[in-house]
Amino acid sequence: MKVTCILCDQTHEIDSRTFKAKRLRNKPIKMYLCEECDHRIAVNTVHRINSGKFDFHKPYKKNVYRFSPAEVMCLSKQSHILE
């Protein structure tokens, strides 16, 4: 199944038997993010949450989203996307 990432507009081929492909077929409003864009967003979200300037509007448990600086650096080194 051919899918296009909504952020980088790259076309990717995914196995049509996977759960993600089934969700995209049955609910075409769902968006596909490639692994690079998804990881980049996750790392940036962790940075934003750990900055202290980010306010959740939904209640959450403290320290659920807290990562140590070493873990954040590990996440950013894995993707080679962040500086």
C-alpha positions as CSV (number, residue, x, y, z in Angstrom):
1,M,0.0,0.0,0.0
2,K,1.4,3.4,-0.9
3,V,1.0,6.2,1.6
4,T,2.2,9.8,1.7
5,C,3.5,11.5,4.8
6,I,1.5,14.6,5.6
7,L,4.6,16.6,6.7
8,C,7.4,15.8,4.3
9,D,5.2,14.6,1.3
10,Q,7.4,11.5,0.8
11,T,5.7,8.4,-0.6
12,H,6.3,5.2,1.3
13,E,5.3,1.6,0.8
14,I,3.8,-0.1,3.8
15,D,2.6,-3.7,4.1
16,S,-1.1,-3.7,3.4
17,R,-1.7,-6.4,6.1
18,T,-0.5,-4.2,9.0
19,F,-2.8,-2.6,11.5
20,K,-1.7,0.9,10.4
21,A,-2.7,0.1,6.8
22,K,-6.0,-1.2,7.9
23,R,-6.7,2.0,9.9
24,L,-5.8,4.1,6.9
25,R,-8.1,2.1,4.6
26,N,-11.1,2.0,6.9
27,K,-10.8,5.6,8.1
28,P,-9.3,7.7,5.3
29,I,-9.3,10.8,7.6
30,K,-6.4,9.3,9.6
31,M,-3.1,10.8,8.8
32,Y,0.1,9.0,8.0
33,L,3.4,10.1,9.4
34,C,6.7,8.5,8.3
35,E,9.0,7.2,11.1
36,E,11.4,10.2,10.8
37,C,8.7,12.8,11.2
38,D,7.0,10.9,14.0
39,H,10.2,10.5,15.9
40,R,11.1,14.2,15.3
41,I,7.7,15.3,16.7
42,A,8.1,13.0,19.7
43,V,11.6,14.3,20.6
44,N,10.4,18.0,20.1
45,T,7.4,17.3,22.4
46,V,9.7,15.9,25.1
47,H,11.9,19.0,24.8
48,R,8.8,21.3,25.1
49,I,7.4,19.4,28.1
50,N,10.7,19.4,29.9
51,S,11.2,23.1,29.3
52,G,8.5,24.0,31.9
53,K,6.7,26.4,29.6
54,F,4.3,23.8,28.3
55,D,0.9,23.7,30.0
56,F,-1.3,20.6,29.7
57,H,-5.0,21.4,29.6
58,K,-5.8,17.8,30.6
59,P,-4.8,16.5,34.0
60,Y,-1.8,14.2,33.9
61,K,0.4,12.4,36.5
62,K,3.6,14.2,37.3
63,N,6.8,12.7,36.1
64,V,5.1,10.6,33.5
65,Y,6.6,12.7,30.7
66,R,9.8,13.6,32.4
67,F,12.9,12.4,30.8
68,S,16.4,12.9,32.1
69,P,18.8,15.0,29.9
70,A,20.7,11.8,29.0
71,E,17.5,10.1,27.8
72,V,16.6,13.2,25.7
73,M,20.1,13.2,24.2
74,C,19.8,9.5,23.5
75,L,16.5,10.1,21.7
76,S,17.9,12.9,19.6
77,K,21.0,10.9,18.7
78,Q,19.0,8.0,17.5
79,S,17.2,10.1,14.8
80,H,20.1,12.2,13.7
81,I,17.5,14.9,12.9
82,L,18.0,17.3,15.8
83,E,21.2,19.3,16.2
